[in-house]
Amino acid sequence: MSKTINLITAPLSKANPVTVLILGICSALAVTAKLKPAIVMALSVTVVTALSNLIISLLRKGIPSKIRIIVQLIVVATLVILVDQFLKAFMYDVSKQLSVFVGLIITNCIVMGRLEAFAMGHKPLESLLDGIGNGLGYGSILVIVAFFRELFGSGTLLGYQVIPQGLYDFGYINNGLMILPPMALIIIGIIIWLQKPEEDSK
Amino acid sequence: MMDAMGIFFRSIFIDNMVFAYFLGMCSFLAVSKNVKTSFGLGVAVTVVLLITVPVNYLLDKYVLSAGALSWLNPAFADVSLDFLTFILFIAIIAVIVQILEMVIEKYSPALYNSLGIFLPLIAVNCAILGASLFMQEKNFSSVGQSVAYGLGSGLGWLLAIVGIAAIREKIRYSKIPRRLQGTGIAFIITGLMGIAFMAFLGISFS
């Protein structure tokens, strides 16, 4: 039982796909300037990783190993199209903000990485949990980065003003640098710094 | 023609794949440990982009976008296959990469040995699919423009990965806080390089 729970909790901390394994940075950092698109992106990726893991794991005995990459890509692409159409239908403004980055979930290394490394060799239920865990692990980093960027960059959270007006009157100014894309990388660098355990044996 | 030049330089410096959109970061960080392999991967990415972007442009123009099928039969004028974009683009990319790998293996074994190992990686490189999707969003008016965009994006990516590989080789023996070594510092350097690249923002091509 604890092993099953571990499948979900490990990717959140010590096996985090973003900060420890350095996967899946590609498609997502540009969406972290604000909290809301980051949360939507995190949920979309979680849905795609979880379901694609499940489907590939169900199919794993029938896929010839030579064409497995194509099969995986097709499954992932189909799921991403579903997510994209769903966002366009129900959250049009957010889907406009995310623009091409929803499509880029297809080539997100986390999705492909988990399919290759886990779903091809494990049972469907375990794969589903592994997918959820990794999606959430990725999402958590996204949300942390977006939280700091929106708080310091715009003074808001989810669009609501958080930093009191009094502080602005006092001379506080929003840090415009946080809105710019490169700051996302620097924040992740700092998260890695804080998270990495000290290796004494070196 | 000037348009194409503008797009070309814009995609190298201003809309740089790595620094402005973070595309292709996975292989960017994993491979950028030394200059030689980074250069190989950069060239491979450029070649693949140069081919896939125009092909996907034609696909978008004559098959996918709204009313695109009207050349086949006027009755199809209001058919839009827009929702198939992702799956067709990624399939085209996978096929082109596969073909390229076979052609290179057949005609130039030496090139295959230095480039070949990167090719399978490229099919799932976000920069490739990203460039095609951006191309679709930008509504280019001719094939020439999409060629310029593909080539420019590839060269921009090459520039970025060779640049960071050179810096990483230099700092290998520097004193970096232990927990920051490796990937941590690579992230921060990429961020700083991104800020440096923003200096190009003021340039306009018209």
Interface residues (C-beta under 8 A of the other chain):
Chain A: I22 L23 G24 I25 C26 S27 A28 L29 A30 I69 I70 L73 I74 A77 T78 V80 I81 D84 Q85 S99 V100 G103 L104 I106 T107 N108 C109 M112 L177 L180 P181 P182 M183 A184 L185 I186 I188 G189 I190 I192 W193 L194 K196 P197 E198 E199 K202
Chain B: F19 A20 Y21 F22 L23 G24 M25 C26 L29 A30 F83 L84 T85 F86 I87 F89 I90 A91 A94 P120 A123 V124 N125 C126 A127 I128 L129 G130 L133 F134 E137 P177 R178 R179 L180 T183 G184 I185 A186 F187 I188 T190 G191 L192 M193 G194 I195 M198
